[in-house]
Amino acid sequence: MDGRAVKAILFDLDNTLIETSRAGAVAIQKTRELLKTTLGLDDDTIRCISDKFQQKLFLERFDPSAGRSIDNVRVGHWEESITETLGSCSPPSLAAQCYYLWKNSRLEVLCLSPEVCNLLKQLRSRHKLLLLTNGESPIQREKVKAVRCEEFFDAIVVGGEHAEQKPFVSIFTLCFKMLGVEAQDCIMVGDSLDTDIQGGFNAGVRATVWINSAEGTASDGSVKPDYTIPTVLDLPGILAQLQ
């Protein structure tokens, strides 16, 4: 490294600062229990329904100009998942019950741990901090509000509110301008090789830090992070190396 001071840190949100995957698993389990109680189905059939919903969520392409809210789209995911599995219509209100139970249960579980809060407070005393998260604006803004993280950041950028999301350079350039820094003044911290690490590399940041809680390895075809740590709480050790 060139000895240049790290002036700013860009953080991903999901599965970097908050455990979104764990919260999602809790929410899915609660929704399965609702389906079991309401429809009296066996566990395999209920699992099929919830797996279909999660697949539709993964493949989701939301178009705000189509006139449907993201909530309505996701109620539709549940309705389609139930109908595709059972081959018949369910009670009209069941899909909405499933969605809002899943949504609210997930938001209730999401939080910034006390340790992460303390880390962000310490870091902000020495660096500018920016939250850069991909996703649709209503969904990501709900998460930000639920975990009360606004106070820890100089700026919050939601990819769905802009023309391009991570890993495109344009959204990183926007972040640098908002903070009044250059790319080489910043590090990017996130759990996704495809968006966070590749995006940081594309934008020319000082260093990329991959949060790899599963302790796996990067595939041969993926971008290689400069640093890999199992939890964001280990970030101070990386910063010490970079100063």
C-alpha positions in Angstrom: 0.0 0.0 0.0 1.1 3.6 -0.7 0.7 4.9 2.9 -2.2 7.1 1.9 -4.6 7.6 4.9 -8.0 6.0 4.7 -10.4 9.0 4.9 -13.7 7.1 4.2 -15.3 3.7 4.6 -18.2 2.5 2.4 -20.2 -0.2 4.0 -22.7 -2.7 2.6 -25.8 -3.3 4.8 -27.2 -6.8 4.3 -25.1 -9.6 5.8 -22.4 -7.1 6.5 -23.7 -4.9 9.3 -27.0 -6.8 9.9 -27.8 -10.5 9.7 -30.4 -10.4 6.9 -30.1 -14.1 6.0 -30.8 -15.1 9.6 -33.7 -12.8 9.9 -35.1 -14.1 6.6 -34.9 -17.7 7.9 -36.8 -16.8 11.1 -39.5 -15.0 8.9 -39.8 -18.0 6.6 -40.3 -20.4 9.5 -43.1 -18.2 11.0 -44.8 -18.1 7.6 -44.5 -21.9 7.2 -46.3 -22.2 10.6 -49.1 -19.9 9.4 -49.5 -22.0 6.2 -49.6 -25.2 8.3 -52.2 -23.9 10.6 -54.3 -22.4 7.8 -54.2 -25.1 5.2 -53.3 -28.2 7.2 -50.5 -29.2 4.8 -47.6 -31.5 5.3 -44.1 -30.1 5.9 -42.8 -31.0 2.5 -45.6 -29.1 0.7 -45.2 -26.1 2.9 -41.5 -26.1 2.3 -42.2 -26.2 -1.5 -44.4 -23.1 -1.2 -41.8 -21.1 0.8 -38.9 -22.2 -1.5 -40.9 -21.0 -4.5 -41.4 -17.7 -2.8 -37.7 -17.3 -2.0 -36.8 -18.2 -5.6 -39.2 -15.6 -7.0 -37.7 -13.1 -4.5 -34.2 -13.9 -5.8 -35.3 -13.4 -9.4 -37.4 -10.4 -8.8 -37.2 -7.5 -11.2 -39.2 -4.6 -9.8 -40.5 -1.9 -12.1 -42.0 1.1 -10.2 -43.4 2.5 -13.4 -45.7 -0.6 -13.8 -48.0 0.9 -11.2 -47.7 -1.8 -8.6 -46.0 -1.3 -5.2 -43.2 -3.6 -4.1 -45.5 -4.9 -1.4 -48.2 -5.9 -4.0 -45.6 -7.6 -6.1 -44.4 -9.7 -3.2 -47.9 -10.6 -2.2 -48.2 -11.8 -5.7 -45.1 -14.0 -5.2 -46.8 -15.8 -2.3 -50.1 -16.1 -4.3 -48.3 -17.7 -7.2 -46.2 -19.9 -5.0 -49.3 -21.3 -3.3 -51.2 -21.8 -6.5 -48.3 -23.4 -8.3 -47.8 -25.9 -5.5 -51.4 -26.8 -4.8 -52.8 -26.4 -8.3 -55.7 -24.4 -6.9 -56.5 -21.1 -5.4 -56.1 -20.5 -1.7 -58.3 -18.2 0.5 -58.0 -14.7 -1.1 -56.4 -13.1 2.0 -53.8 -15.8 2.6 -51.1 -14.6 0.3 -51.3 -11.1 1.9 -51.1 -12.7 5.4 -48.1 -14.7 4.4 -46.3 -11.7 3.0 -46.9 -9.3 5.8 -46.0 -11.9 8.4 -42.8 -12.6 6.6 -42.0 -8.9 6.1 -42.8 -7.8 9.6 -41.1 -10.8 11.2 -37.9 -10.1 9.3 -37.9 -6.4 10.2 -38.4 -7.3 13.9 -35.3 -9.6 13.9 -33.0 -7.2 12.0 -30.8 -5.1 14.3 -27.4 -3.6 14.7 -25.7 -5.5 17.5 -24.3 -3.4 20.3 -20.8 -4.4 19.2 -21.4 -3.2 15.6 -22.9 0.1 17.0 -19.8 0.6 19.1 -17.6 -0.1 16.1 -19.3 2.4 13.9 -19.1 5.1 16.6 -15.4 4.5 17.0 -14.8 4.5 13.2 -16.8 7.7 12.7 -14.6 9.6 15.1 -11.7 9.1 12.6 -13.3 8.4 9.2 -16.3 9.4 7.1 -18.8 6.6 6.8 -21.3 5.9 4.0 -23.8 3.1 3.8 -24.1 1.8 0.2 -26.8 -0.8 -0.2 -28.3 -2.3 -3.3 -32.1 -3.0 -3.5 -35.4 -1.3 -4.0 -35.8 1.9 -2.2 -38.9 1.1 0.0 -37.4 -2.2 1.1 -34.0 -0.9 2.0 -35.3 2.3 3.6 -37.5 0.1 5.8 -34.5 -1.8 6.9 -32.5 1.3 7.6 -35.3 2.7 9.7 -35.8 -0.6 11.5 -32.2 -0.9 12.6 -31.9 2.8 13.4 -28.5 3.2 11.7 -28.8 6.7 10.2 -27.0 8.3 13.1 -23.8 6.3 12.3 -23.3 7.5 8.7 -22.5 10.7 6.9 -24.6 9.6 4.0 -26.9 6.7 3.0 -27.1 5.6 -0.7 -29.8 3.1 -1.8 -28.9 1.6 -5.2 -32.6 1.4 -6.3 -32.9 5.1 -6.2 -30.3 5.6 -8.9 -29.7 4.6 -12.5 -27.1 2.0 -11.6 -26.3 0.0 -8.5 -23.2 -1.8 -7.3 -20.9 -2.9 -9.0 -21.3 -0.1 -11.5 -18.7 2.8 -11.2 -21.3 5.5 -11.4 -22.8 4.9 -8.0 -19.4 4.7 -6.3 -18.5 8.0 -8.0 -21.7 9.5 -6.5 -20.6 8.3 -3.1 -17.1 9.8 -3.4 -18.6 13.2 -4.4 -21.1 13.1 -1.5 -18.2 12.6 0.9 -15.8 14.9 -0.8 -13.1 12.3 -1.2 -11.2 10.4 -3.9 -11.6 6.7 -4.7 -8.1 6.1 -3.3 -9.2 7.7 0.0 -11.8 4.9 0.5 -12.2 1.3 1.3 -15.3 -0.8 0.5 -16.6 -3.4 3.0 -19.2 -5.9 2.1 -20.2 -9.6 1.8 -20.8 -9.9 -1.9 -17.9 -10.6 -4.3 -20.1 -9.7 -7.3 -21.3 -6.4 -6.1 -19.3 -5.0 -3.2 -15.8 -6.3 -4.0 -16.2 -6.1 -7.8 -17.7 -2.7 -7.5 -14.9 -1.4 -5.2 -12.3 -2.8 -7.6 -14.1 -1.2 -10.6 -14.2 2.1 -8.8 -10.5 2.0 -7.9 -10.9 2.2 -4.1 -7.8 1.9 -1.8 -8.8 -1.6 -0.7 -11.7 -4.0 -0.6 -12.6 -6.0 2.5 -14.8 -9.1 2.1 -16.9 -10.2 5.0 -16.9 -14.0 4.6 -18.8 -15.4 7.6 -19.0 -18.8 6.0 -15.2 -19.0 5.7 -15.4 -20.1 2.1 -13.0 -19.2 -0.6 -13.5 -17.0 -3.7 -14.1 -18.9 -6.9 -11.5 -18.7 -9.6 -13.8 -16.6 -11.8 -14.5 -14.0 -9.1 -12.6 -10.8 -8.2 -10.1 -11.3 -5.4 -10.6 -9.1 -2.3 -7.6 -7.3 -0.8 -8.6 -8.6 2.6 -11.0 -11.2 4.0 -12.4 -11.3 7.5 -15.2 -13.4 9.1 -17.0 -10.4 10.7 -17.0 -6.7 10.3 -15.9 -6.5 13.9 -12.4 -7.4 12.7 -12.2 -4.3 10.5 -10.0 -2.3 12.9 -7.2 -4.8 12.3 -7.3 -4.2 8.6 -7.4 -0.4 9.1 -4.3 -0.6 11.2 -2.5 -2.3 8.4 -3.6 0.4 5.9 -2.6 3.4 8.0 
